[in-house]
Structure formats: structure tokens, C-alpha cells
Amino acid sequence: MASFEELYPSMAKRLAKHEPKHEPAHEFQVIEELPPVEATPQPVSEFVDLGGRASTQELADQWMTVKEAAQALGMVTETVYRMIKRQQLRSIRLGPRRIRVLKADVHKMLTLKESK
């Protein structure tokens, strides 16, 4: 079977020109991987017993926005979303673009961060 260079010589030349000639200026280093949170995300009704319906104030007392969590933890929102995806932070989706993070998990992360 013919190689890529034999099949597409002009494209192979163009790609060869764009190959990096040196190593990147910096490398990313993983400092520490955080363990996933043991508990699985639960519906709000299991945390707030208000007869099946939670008011806005009760939600605000136990949950925070992703932006608030990021500010409290001193990170960007993308990192918080990644932690939610890895189940390191429990969260709840209130709509297509409304995610809330459990304040207790953020507090737990802060105490872990401070203890090191």
C-alpha cells in the first residue's frame, strides 16, 4: 500500500512546513489530582425537605453558582465544570444553562486546600 506522501505529495510538503521545529516554550505539569467525591449527586428534595418544593432562598442557602464556586476556590469556571464532570463536586442542573454546586462540597475543598 502506498504511503501518505506518495498519495498526496503536495499536501505532505505543506504539512512538513508546519511541523514544529522546536519544543514548546513551556510544559504543563499536573500538581495534584483531586480525588472524586464519594457521594453521588442527589436531587434537591433529598437535601431540602420543604414538602417537595424548595424556595429560592432555601436553594441559595445550600447551593451556589459555578461562578461563585470558582471565585471561592480561586479557579476559573472551566476547572469547576471539569470537577463536576469528574464527580469531584456534587451539582444539580436547574435548567439547560443553570447549574448549581453544593456549598458543603466547596467548603470541603477549601478545607482540604488550606490544610496542605
Backbone as CSV, one residue per row, in Angstrom:
resi,resn,N_x,N_y,N_z,CA_x,CA_y,CA_z,C_x,C_y,C_z
1,MET,0.837,-1.174,0.000,0.000,0.000,0.000,0.887,1.243,0.000
2,ALA,0.454,2.248,-0.700,1.225,3.479,-0.849,1.150,4.315,0.426
3,SER,2.222,5.047,0.692,2.254,5.896,1.881,1.500,7.197,1.609
4,PHE,1.283,7.946,2.664,0.583,9.227,2.562,1.340,10.172,1.631
5,GLU,2.664,10.188,1.766,3.490,11.080,0.948,3.389,10.732,-0.534
6,GLU,3.277,9.447,-0.832,3.165,9.023,-2.230,1.785,9.365,-2.796
7,LEU,0.756,9.222,-1.976,-0.600,9.504,-2.455,-0.878,10.996,-2.577
8,TYR,-0.371,11.775,-1.630,-0.659,13.210,-1.595,0.634,13.997,-1.432
9,PRO,1.472,14.074,-2.452,2.778,14.725,-2.282,2.688,16.217,-1.966
10,SER,1.775,16.943,-2.600,1.710,18.388,-2.345,1.225,18.667,-0.923
11,MET,0.276,17.884,-0.444,-0.219,18.074,0.918,0.855,17.687,1.932
12,ALA,1.620,16.639,1.646,2.688,16.216,2.551,3.734,17.314,2.682
13,LYS,4.049,18.016,1.574,5.014,19.119,1.629,4.500,20.257,2.504
14,ARG,3.207,20.597,2.335,2.639,21.685,3.136,2.623,21.327,4.615
15,LEU,2.283,20.081,4.940,2.258,19.663,6.336,3.652,19.649,6.940
16,ALA,4.636,19.268,6.147,6.017,19.221,6.641,6.500,20.621,7.013
17,LYS,6.042,21.648,6.294,6.436,23.022,6.593,5.883,23.486,7.939
18,HIS,4.745,22.946,8.351,4.083,23.408,9.566,4.428,22.587,10.805
19,GLU,5.282,21.613,10.659,5.680,20.830,11.839,6.532,21.698,12.754
20,PRO,6.348,21.577,14.058,7.152,22.402,14.969,8.628,22.027,14.871
21,LYS,9.483,23.043,14.864,10.913,22.829,14.735,11.598,22.763,16.089
22,HIS,10.886,23.108,17.135,11.466,23.095,18.471,10.409,22.658,19.464
23,GLU,10.857,22.416,20.661,9.942,22.029,21.733,9.123,23.247,22.159
24,PRO,7.936,23.037,22.710,7.152,24.175,23.195,7.904,24.936,24.283
25,ALA,7.609,26.225,24.410,8.304,27.077,25.367,8.053,26.647,26.811
26,HIS,6.893,26.048,27.066,6.581,25.604,28.424,5.778,24.313,28.366
27,GLU,5.878,23.573,29.420,5.108,22.343,29.525,4.188,22.453,30.722
28,PHE,3.029,21.832,30.622,2.093,21.840,31.728,2.400,20.669,32.644
29,GLN,2.320,20.929,33.908,2.624,19.904,34.889,1.429,19.763,35.823
30,VAL,0.972,18.536,36.023,-0.126,18.274,36.942,0.438,18.298,38.351
31,ILE,-0.070,19.209,39.162,0.437,19.346,40.518,-0.135,18.246,41.404
32,GLU,-1.450,18.117,41.384,-2.080,17.106,42.219,-3.483,16.824,41.690
33,GLU,-3.809,15.571,41.556,-5.153,15.176,41.148,-6.024,15.094,42.395
34,LEU,-7.184,15.733,42.342,-8.101,15.668,43.470,-8.937,14.405,43.375
35,PRO,-9.159,13.739,44.494,-9.960,12.510,44.454,-11.422,12.853,44.194
36,PRO,-12.166,11.948,43.554,-13.584,12.223,43.337,-14.353,12.177,44.659
37,VAL,-15.413,12.930,44.728,-16.266,12.928,45.907,-16.978,11.588,45.971
38,GLU,-17.015,10.984,47.165,-17.581,9.645,47.299,-19.070,9.611,47.006
39,ALA,-19.797,10.607,47.452,-21.249,10.597,47.294,-21.633,10.977,45.867
40,THR,-22.709,10.414,45.400,-23.205,10.747,44.071,-24.164,11.919,44.180
41,PRO,-24.327,12.693,43.112,-25.244,13.828,43.158,-26.666,13.367,43.477
42,GLN,-27.338,14.105,44.341,-28.698,13.779,44.745,-29.630,14.915,44.354
43,PRO,-30.905,14.611,44.154,-31.849,15.680,43.860,-31.979,16.638,45.040
44,VAL,-32.399,17.848,44.762,-32.532,18.864,45.810,-33.468,18.403,46.906
45,SER,-34.529,17.679,46.567,-35.516,17.276,47.562,-34.906,16.433,48.675
46,GLU,-33.781,15.758,48.440,-33.152,14.963,49.490,-32.366,15.837,50.462
47,PHE,-31.998,17.042,50.060,-31.265,17.931,50.938,-32.187,18.953,51.606
48,VAL,-33.226,19.356,50.915,-34.140,20.365,51.425,-35.517,19.731,51.536
49,ASP,-36.005,19.568,52.751,-37.312,18.954,52.952,-38.352,20.055,53.116
50,LEU,-38.936,20.456,52.004,-39.948,21.511,52.029,-41.246,21.029,51.399
51,GLY,-41.574,19.794,51.613,-42.802,19.274,51.046,-42.718,19.092,49.544
52,GLY,-41.527,18.812,49.034,-41.360,18.550,47.608,-41.005,19.769,46.787
53,ARG,-41.048,20.959,47.362,-40.731,22.155,46.584,-39.842,23.085,47.403
54,ALA,-38.723,23.479,46.839,-37.784,24.346,47.544,-37.930,25.770,47.044
55,SER,-37.887,26.716,47.973,-37.947,28.120,47.572,-36.561,28.569,47.122
56,THR,-36.504,29.726,46.534,-35.232,30.266,46.052,-34.254,30.475,47.207
57,GLN,-34.756,30.920,48.346,-33.871,31.170,49.486,-33.261,29.879,50.018
58,GLU,-34.052,28.807,50.106,-33.513,27.532,50.587,-32.459,26.991,49.631
59,LEU,-32.688,27.163,48.324,-31.681,26.739,47.343,-30.403,27.551,47.508
60,ALA,-30.551,28.846,47.724,-29.381,29.712,47.865,-28.583,29.369,49.120
61,ASP,-29.254,28.862,50.154,-28.555,28.517,51.390,-27.659,27.289,51.230
62,GLN,-28.018,26.354,50.356,-27.267,25.110,50.219,-26.494,25.000,48.909
63,TRP,-26.834,25.798,47.915,-26.226,25.675,46.593,-25.652,27.013,46.169
64,MET,-24.646,26.980,45.310,-24.052,28.199,44.761,-23.839,28.021,43.264
65,THR,-23.712,29.123,42.560,-23.483,29.057,41.120,-22.063,28.575,40.848
66,VAL,-21.831,28.167,39.626,-20.493,27.719,39.226,-19.502,28.879,39.345
67,LYS,-19.939,30.067,38.984,-19.065,31.243,39.070,-18.695,31.537,40.526
68,GLU,-19.677,31.453,41.434,-19.395,31.674,42.856,-18.435,30.614,43.403
69,ALA,-18.634,29.367,42.985,-17.747,28.286,43.428,-16.322,28.522,42.925
70,ALA,-16.199,28.947,41.672,-14.876,29.215,41.101,-14.172,30.336,41.860
71,GLN,-14.906,31.395,42.186,-14.312,32.508,42.927,-13.896,32.069,44.327
72,ALA,-14.727,31.276,44.983,-14.405,30.811,46.334,-13.173,29.914,46.342
73,LEU,-13.046,29.070,45.307,-11.920,28.133,45.231,-10.685,28.743,44.586
74,GLY,-10.827,29.941,44.018,-9.689,30.599,43.376,-9.299,29.955,42.064
75,MET,-10.283,29.538,41.281,-10.031,28.919,39.977,-10.982,29.489,38.945
76,VAL,-10.775,29.105,37.712,-11.666,29.546,36.636,-12.864,28.603,36.552
77,THR,-13.937,29.089,35.928,-15.168,28.299,35.857,-14.974,26.998,35.099
78,GLU,-14.097,26.972,34.103,-13.855,25.745,33.334,-13.347,24.624,34.241
79,THR,-12.512,24.978,35.216,-11.998,23.975,36.149,-13.126,23.423,37.015
80,VAL,-14.042,24.282,37.442,-15.178,23.825,38.251,-16.060,22.888,37.424
81,TYR,-16.305,23.250,36.161,-17.090,22.363,35.289,-16.402,21.003,35.138
82,ARG,-15.066,21.014,35.020,-14.320,19.760,34.920,-14.458,18.930,36.200
83,MET,-14.419,19.593,37.347,-14.569,18.897,38.622,-15.969,18.299,38.763
84,ILE,-16.974,19.000,38.244,-18.342,18.478,38.254,-18.418,17.240,37.368
85,LYS,-17.804,17.324,36.205,-17.823,16.196,35.273,-17.125,14.977,35.870
86,ARG,-16.038,15.203,36.612,-15.295,14.102,37.253,-15.925,13.655,38.574
87,GLN,-17.046,14.274,38.927,-17.779,13.990,40.163,-16.954,14.309,41.407
88,GLN,-16.120,15.326,41.311,-15.389,15.799,42.477,-16.221,16.817,43.250
89,LEU,-17.209,17.414,42.567,-18.152,18.333,43.187,-19.565,17.884,42.822
90,ARG,-20.451,17.845,43.822,-21.839,17.497,43.533,-22.557,18.727,42.985
91,SER,-23.404,18.501,42.003,-24.106,19.612,41.372,-25.514,19.188,40.992
92,ILE,-26.289,20.185,40.628,-27.643,19.940,40.158,-27.904,20.876,38.989
93,ARG,-28.596,20.364,37.996,-28.942,21.166,36.826,-30.387,21.626,36.999
94,LEU,-30.583,22.940,37.032,-31.912,23.512,37.213,-32.555,23.898,35.889
95,GLY,-31.826,23.815,34.835,-32.314,24.163,33.506,-31.202,23.917,32.518
96,PRO,-31.420,24.254,31.265,-30.385,23.975,30.267,-29.062,24.706,30.519
97,ARG,-29.117,25.881,31.155,-27.890,26.635,31.404,-27.742,27.043,32.870
98,ARG,-28.451,26.372,33.768,-28.402,26.724,35.185,-27.917,25.521,35.991
99,ILE,-26.666,25.605,36.433,-26.064,24.542,37.241,-25.710,25.138,38.595
100,ARG,-25.995,24.390,39.644,-25.641,24.814,40.996,-24.757,23.755,41.636
101,VAL,-23.811,24.223,42.453,-22.846,23.362,43.130,-23.178,23.374,44.622
102,LEU,-23.052,22.234,45.261,-23.340,22.116,46.686,-22.287,22.877,47.490
103,LYS,-22.734,23.791,48.332,-21.818,24.618,49.126,-20.960,23.764,50.063
104,ALA,-21.524,22.689,50.585,-20.765,21.828,51.503,-19.543,21.230,50.814
105,ASP,-19.670,20.876,49.525,-18.529,20.327,48.787,-17.459,21.388,48.551
106,VAL,-17.891,22.623,48.262,-16.930,23.715,48.060,-16.199,23.980,49.373
107,HIS,-16.931,23.992,50.484,-16.306,24.198,51.793,-15.302,23.077,52.092
108,LYS,-15.676,21.838,51.746,-14.789,20.690,51.963,-13.501,20.847,51.139
109,MET,-13.639,21.298,49.895,-12.451,21.518,49.045,-11.564,22.606,49.620
110,LEU,-12.196,23.668,50.140,-11.424,24.759,50.734,-10.634,24.293,51.948
111,THR,-11.250,23.462,52.784,-10.529,22.969,53.964,-9.395,22.036,53.566
112,LEU,-9.606,21.238,52.504,-8.519,20.383,52.009,-7.376,21.222,51.458
113,LYS,-7.742,22.271,50.750,-6.743,23.166,50.132,-5.932,23.900,51.208
114,GLU,-6.618,24.334,52.268,-5.946,25.075,53.354,-5.064,24.185,54.213
115,SER,-5.451,22.907,54.344,-4.695,22.013,55.205,-3.360,21.578,54.589
116,LYS,-3.187,21.817,53.300,-1.929,21.392,52.637,-0.947,22.503,52.545
